[in-house]
Amino acid sequence: MSSRNVTARGGACSAGQVERTLADRFEDQSGSNAAADRDAAPSEEISVGVILGFPAEIADELQRWRASFGDPLAGVVPAHITLVTTTPTQDWEATRRHVREVARCQSPFMVTIAGTGTFRPVSPVVFINVADGFDECIDLHRKLQQGPLHRELPFAYHPHVTIAHDVAPESLDEAETVLKDYRATFPVVSMGLYEHDADGIWQLREELDFGTETDNHAGTSFTDAAADAPTDAG
């Protein structure tokens, strides 16, 4: 789940290259490969998500804060920034290739989280803002939510870090006040592709380094509650 503090390797694709690659793969659909895909039997639908994890010390600190506000998810939902919330797909291989391509064309970047915000009254959520790295998260979300992960979302995407969700109003008030001056900066060098399994657990299938070929670090899991609600995913 956590981002790894490593030296950036490789480079981002040139402007528009990832867009052309995705368009060629998912929109043009010409040639023998596309024909083979059309002839293949459809896969069983699964749900996936993509997130940015945090360095362990920051993730642990934020989980302690979340627990202090009485949030029952604090022990099972690691601190993270959602890029793609729960999204169904019928083609796992196409989804994995798609996410790998976006990761390969993304350079590592710095994230600063600072201050608090809320989705109230629409949703009982208090979060820490994404300051530096906000635009990169928006761009990654836009690229990821194409091809096999394309769907219309009920709310505009808003990068954030949830610190209290569905707790008493006074606890939400406390979270928004206590952490209003919180600030942390760290590098983001990878993103995690998760699958929602039959037992309601989110399983890490691949941790994908930015700007490189695929890494595969499966093994992390967290419960169904880790899937942000639509208003939480923003």
C-alpha positions as a Markdown table, in Angstrom:
| # | Residue | x | y | z |
|---|---|---|---|---|
| 1 | Met | 0.0 | 0.0 | 0.0 |
| 2 | Ser | 2.7 | 2.5 | 0.8 |
| 3 | Ser | 4.7 | 4.4 | -1.7 |
| 4 | Arg | 8.3 | 3.4 | -1.9 |
| 5 | Asn | 11.0 | 6.0 | -1.5 |
| 6 | Val | 13.1 | 5.1 | -4.4 |
| 7 | Thr | 15.0 | 7.0 | -7.0 |
| 8 | Ala | 12.9 | 7.8 | -10.0 |
| 9 | Arg | 13.8 | 5.6 | -13.0 |
| 10 | Gly | 12.8 | 6.1 | -16.6 |
| 11 | Gly | 10.8 | 9.0 | -17.8 |
| 12 | Ala | 7.2 | 9.9 | -18.6 |
| 13 | Cys | 5.9 | 9.4 | -22.0 |
| 14 | Ser | 5.8 | 12.5 | -24.2 |
| 15 | Ala | 2.8 | 14.7 | -24.1 |
| 16 | Gly | -0.1 | 13.0 | -25.8 |
| 17 | Gln | 1.7 | 9.6 | -26.1 |
| 18 | Val | -0.4 | 7.9 | -23.4 |
| 19 | Glu | -3.5 | 9.4 | -24.9 |
| 20 | Arg | -2.6 | 8.0 | -28.4 |
| 21 | Thr | -1.7 | 4.6 | -26.9 |
| 22 | Leu | -5.0 | 4.4 | -25.0 |
| 23 | Ala | -7.0 | 5.6 | -28.0 |
| 24 | Asp | -5.3 | 3.0 | -30.3 |
| 25 | Arg | -6.0 | 0.2 | -27.8 |
| 26 | Phe | -9.6 | 1.0 | -26.8 |
| 27 | Glu | -11.2 | 3.2 | -29.4 |
| 28 | Asp | -9.7 | 2.3 | -32.8 |
| 29 | Gln | -10.2 | -1.5 | -32.3 |
| 30 | Ser | -8.9 | -2.4 | -35.7 |
| 31 | Gly | -6.6 | -5.3 | -36.8 |
| 32 | Ser | -6.2 | -8.9 | -35.8 |
| 33 | Asn | -5.8 | -8.3 | -32.0 |
| 34 | Ala | -9.1 | -6.4 | -31.8 |
| 35 | Ala | -10.8 | -9.1 | -33.8 |
| 36 | Ala | -9.5 | -11.8 | -31.5 |
| 37 | Asp | -10.7 | -9.8 | -28.5 |
| 38 | Arg | -14.2 | -9.5 | -30.0 |
| 39 | Asp | -14.3 | -13.3 | -30.6 |
| 40 | Ala | -13.1 | -14.1 | -27.1 |
| 41 | Ala | -15.8 | -15.1 | -24.5 |
| 42 | Pro | -16.5 | -12.3 | -22.0 |
| 43 | Ser | -14.9 | -12.6 | -18.6 |
| 44 | Glu | -16.8 | -12.6 | -15.4 |
| 45 | Glu | -17.3 | -9.0 | -14.1 |
| 46 | Ile | -15.0 | -8.0 | -11.3 |
| 47 | Ser | -14.6 | -4.7 | -9.4 |
| 48 | Val | -11.2 | -2.9 | -9.2 |
| 49 | Gly | -9.8 | 0.2 | -7.7 |
| 50 | Val | -6.5 | 2.2 | -8.0 |
| 51 | Ile | -4.9 | 4.1 | -5.2 |
| 52 | Leu | -1.8 | 6.0 | -4.2 |
| 53 | Gly | -0.4 | 4.7 | -0.9 |
| 54 | Phe | 1.6 | 6.7 | 1.6 |
| 55 | Pro | 5.0 | 6.1 | 3.3 |
| 56 | Ala | 4.5 | 3.9 | 6.4 |
| 57 | Glu | 5.2 | 6.6 | 9.0 |
| 58 | Ile | 2.6 | 9.0 | 7.6 |
| 59 | Ala | 0.1 | 6.3 | 7.0 |
| 60 | Asp | 0.4 | 5.0 | 10.5 |
| 61 | Glu | 0.1 | 8.5 | 11.9 |
| 62 | Leu | -3.1 | 9.2 | 10.0 |
| 63 | Gln | -4.6 | 5.9 | 11.0 |
| 64 | Arg | -4.0 | 6.7 | 14.6 |
| 65 | Trp | -5.7 | 10.1 | 14.1 |
| 66 | Arg | -8.6 | 8.4 | 12.4 |
| 67 | Ala | -9.0 | 5.9 | 15.2 |
| 68 | Ser | -9.0 | 8.7 | 17.7 |
| 69 | Phe | -12.1 | 10.1 | 16.1 |
| 70 | Gly | -13.9 | 6.8 | 16.6 |
| 71 | Asp | -13.9 | 5.8 | 13.0 |
| 72 | Pro | -14.3 | 2.0 | 12.9 |
| 73 | Leu | -12.5 | 1.8 | 9.6 |
| 74 | Ala | -9.2 | 3.1 | 11.0 |
| 75 | Gly | -7.9 | -0.4 | 11.6 |
| 76 | Val | -8.7 | -1.8 | 8.2 |
| 77 | Val | -8.4 | 1.1 | 5.7 |
| 78 | Pro | -4.8 | 2.4 | 5.2 |
| 79 | Ala | -4.4 | 6.1 | 4.5 |
| 80 | His | -4.5 | 6.6 | 0.8 |
| 81 | Ile | -5.6 | 8.8 | -2.1 |
| 82 | Thr | -8.1 | 7.1 | -4.4 |
| 83 | Leu | -7.5 | 7.5 | -8.1 |
| 84 | Val | -10.2 | 5.1 | -9.3 |
| 85 | Thr | -13.0 | 4.1 | -6.8 |
| 86 | Thr | -14.9 | 0.8 | -7.1 |
| 87 | Thr | -15.3 | 0.2 | -10.8 |
| 88 | Pro | -16.6 | -2.9 | -12.5 |
| 89 | Thr | -14.8 | -4.4 | -15.5 |
| 90 | Gln | -15.4 | -7.6 | -17.5 |
| 91 | Asp | -11.9 | -7.8 | -18.9 |
| 92 | Trp | -9.2 | -8.2 | -16.3 |
| 93 | Glu | -6.3 | -8.5 | -18.7 |
| 94 | Ala | -7.3 | -5.4 | -20.6 |
| 95 | Thr | -7.7 | -3.5 | -17.4 |
| 96 | Arg | -4.3 | -4.6 | -16.1 |
| 97 | Arg | -2.6 | -3.6 | -19.4 |
| 98 | His | -4.4 | -0.2 | -19.3 |
| 99 | Val | -3.3 | 0.6 | -15.8 |
| 100 | Arg | 0.2 | -0.6 | -16.5 |
| 101 | Glu | 0.4 | 1.7 | -19.5 |
| 102 | Val | -0.8 | 4.7 | -17.5 |
| 103 | Ala | 1.8 | 4.0 | -14.8 |
| 104 | Arg | 4.6 | 3.5 | -17.4 |
| 105 | Cys | 3.9 | 7.0 | -18.8 |
| 106 | Gln | 3.7 | 8.7 | -15.4 |
| 107 | Ser | 6.7 | 10.3 | -13.7 |
| 108 | Pro | 7.1 | 10.2 | -9.9 |
| 109 | Phe | 5.8 | 13.4 | -8.3 |
| 110 | Met | 5.7 | 15.1 | -4.9 |
| 111 | Val | 2.5 | 15.2 | -2.8 |
| 112 | Thr | 1.7 | 17.6 | 0.0 |
| 113 | Ile | -1.4 | 17.0 | 2.1 |
| 114 | Ala | -2.4 | 20.0 | 4.2 |
| 115 | Gly | -5.4 | 21.3 | 6.1 |
| 116 | Thr | -8.9 | 19.8 | 6.3 |
| 117 | Gly | -12.1 | 19.8 | 4.3 |
| 118 | Thr | -15.5 | 18.1 | 4.4 |
| 119 | Phe | -18.1 | 16.7 | 2.0 |
| 120 | Arg | -20.8 | 17.5 | 4.5 |
| 121 | Pro | -23.8 | 17.8 | 4.2 |
| 122 | Val | -23.8 | 15.5 | 1.2 |
| 123 | Ser | -21.7 | 12.9 | 2.9 |
| 124 | Pro | -20.4 | 12.6 | 6.5 |
| 125 | Val | -16.7 | 12.7 | 5.6 |
| 126 | Val | -13.9 | 14.9 | 6.8 |
| 127 | Phe | -10.6 | 14.8 | 4.8 |
| 128 | Ile | -7.1 | 16.2 | 4.5 |
| 129 | Asn | -6.7 | 18.2 | 1.4 |
| 130 | Val | -4.2 | 17.3 | -1.4 |
| 131 | Ala | -2.3 | 20.5 | -2.1 |
| 132 | Asp | 0.9 | 19.7 | -4.1 |
| 133 | Gly | 0.1 | 16.8 | -6.5 |
| 134 | Phe | -3.6 | 17.7 | -6.9 |
| 135 | Asp | -3.3 | 18.3 | -10.6 |
| 136 | Glu | -1.2 | 15.1 | -11.1 |
| 137 | Cys | -4.0 | 13.1 | -9.3 |
| 138 | Ile | -6.6 | 14.7 | -11.5 |
| 139 | Asp | -4.6 | 13.8 | -14.6 |
| 140 | Leu | -4.0 | 10.2 | -13.5 |
| 141 | His | -7.7 | 9.8 | -12.7 |
| 142 | Arg | -8.7 | 11.1 | -16.1 |
| 143 | Lys | -6.3 | 8.7 | -17.9 |
| 144 | Leu | -7.2 | 5.7 | -15.7 |
| 145 | Gln | -11.0 | 6.2 | -16.1 |
| 146 | Gln | -10.8 | 5.4 | -19.8 |
| 147 | Gly | -11.0 | 2.2 | -21.8 |
| 148 | Pro | -12.0 | -0.8 | -19.7 |
| 149 | Leu | -12.5 | 1.5 | -16.7 |
| 150 | His | -14.7 | 4.1 | -18.3 |
| 151 | Arg | -17.9 | 5.0 | -16.5 |
| 152 | Glu | -19.9 | 8.0 | -15.7 |
| 153 | Leu | -19.3 | 9.1 | -12.0 |
| 154 | Pro | -22.1 | 10.6 | -9.9 |
| 155 | Phe | -19.7 | 13.2 | -8.5 |
| 156 | Ala | -16.7 | 15.1 | -9.9 |
| 157 | Tyr | -13.4 | 13.5 | -8.8 |
| 158 | His | -11.7 | 15.3 | -5.9 |
| 159 | Pro | -8.4 | 14.0 | -4.6 |
| 160 | His | -8.4 | 13.8 | -0.8 |
| 161 | Val | -7.3 | 11.7 | 2.2 |
| 162 | Thr | -10.3 | 10.6 | 4.4 |
| 163 | Ile | -9.6 | 10.9 | 8.1 |
| 164 | Ala | -13.2 | 10.5 | 9.5 |
| 165 | His | -16.2 | 8.8 | 7.8 |
| 166 | Asp | -19.7 | 8.2 | 9.1 |
| 167 | Val | -19.0 | 9.0 | 12.8 |
| 168 | Ala | -20.8 | 11.3 | 15.2 |
| 169 | Pro | -21.1 | 15.0 | 14.0 |
| 170 | Glu | -19.1 | 16.1 | 17.0 |
| 171 | Ser | -16.3 | 13.7 | 16.0 |
| 172 | Leu | -16.4 | 15.0 | 12.5 |
| 173 | Asp | -16.1 | 18.6 | 13.9 |
| 174 | Glu | -13.2 | 17.5 | 16.0 |
| 175 | Ala | -11.3 | 15.9 | 13.1 |
| 176 | Glu | -11.8 | 19.0 | 10.9 |
| 177 | Thr | -10.5 | 21.3 | 13.7 |
| 178 | Val | -7.7 | 19.2 | 15.2 |
| 179 | Leu | -6.0 | 18.5 | 11.9 |
| 180 | Lys | -6.6 | 21.9 | 10.2 |
| 181 | Asp | -2.8 | 22.6 | 10.5 |
| 182 | Tyr | -1.6 | 19.2 | 9.6 |
| 183 | Arg | 0.9 | 19.0 | 6.8 |
| 184 | Ala | 3.1 | 16.3 | 5.2 |
| 185 | Thr | 5.1 | 16.1 | 2.0 |
| 186 | Phe | 6.3 | 12.9 | 0.4 |
| 187 | Pro | 7.2 | 11.4 | -3.0 |
| 188 | Val | 4.8 | 9.2 | -4.9 |
| 189 | Val | 6.5 | 6.7 | -7.1 |
| 190 | Ser | 3.9 | 4.1 | -7.7 |
| 191 | Met | 0.2 | 3.2 | -7.6 |
| 192 | Gly | -1.7 | 0.1 | -6.5 |
| 193 | Leu | -4.2 | -1.9 | -8.6 |
| 194 | Tyr | -6.7 | -3.7 | -6.4 |
| 195 | Glu | -9.3 | -6.3 | -7.0 |
| 196 | His | -12.5 | -6.8 | -4.9 |
| 197 | Asp | -12.6 | -10.5 | -4.2 |
| 198 | Ala | -15.5 | -12.8 | -3.5 |
| 199 | Asp | -15.0 | -12.5 | 0.2 |
| 200 | Gly | -15.4 | -8.7 | 0.2 |
| 201 | Ile | -11.7 | -8.1 | 0.6 |
| 202 | Trp | -9.7 | -5.6 | -1.5 |
| 203 | Gln | -6.6 | -7.5 | -2.7 |
| 204 | Leu | -3.5 | -5.7 | -4.1 |
| 205 | Arg | -2.8 | -7.3 | -7.4 |
| 206 | Glu | 0.0 | -5.1 | -8.6 |
| 207 | Glu | 2.0 | -2.2 | -7.3 |
| 208 | Leu | 3.0 | -0.3 | -10.4 |
| 209 | Asp | 6.1 | 1.8 | -10.4 |
| 210 | Phe | 5.8 | 5.1 | -12.4 |
| 211 | Gly | 8.0 | 5.4 | -15.5 |
| 212 | Thr | 9.1 | 1.8 | -15.5 |
| 213 | Glu | 8.0 | -1.7 | -16.6 |
| 214 | Thr | 5.6 | -3.5 | -14.4 |
| 215 | Asp | 6.4 | -4.4 | -10.8 |
| 216 | Asn | 4.2 | -7.0 | -9.1 |
| 217 | His | 3.9 | -6.8 | -5.3 |
| 218 | Ala | 0.7 | -8.6 | -4.5 |
| 219 | Gly | -0.2 | -9.5 | -1.0 |
| 220 | Thr | -1.8 | -6.4 | 0.7 |
| 221 | Ser | -5.5 | -6.6 | 1.4 |
| 222 | Phe | -8.1 | -4.6 | 3.2 |
| 223 | Thr | -11.8 | -5.0 | 3.8 |
| 224 | Asp | -14.8 | -4.1 | 1.7 |
| 225 | Ala | -15.2 | -0.9 | 3.7 |
| 226 | Ala | -12.0 | 0.5 | 2.1 |
| 227 | Ala | -14.0 | 1.2 | -1.1 |
| 228 | Asp | -14.8 | 4.9 | -0.8 |
| 229 | Ala | -18.5 | 5.8 | -1.1 |
| 230 | Pro | -19.2 | 7.9 | -4.3 |
| 231 | Thr | -19.2 | 11.2 | -2.4 |
| 232 | Asp | -16.1 | 10.2 | -0.6 |
| 233 | Ala | -14.3 | 9.3 | -3.8 |
| 234 | Gly | -15.3 | 12.6 | -5.1 |
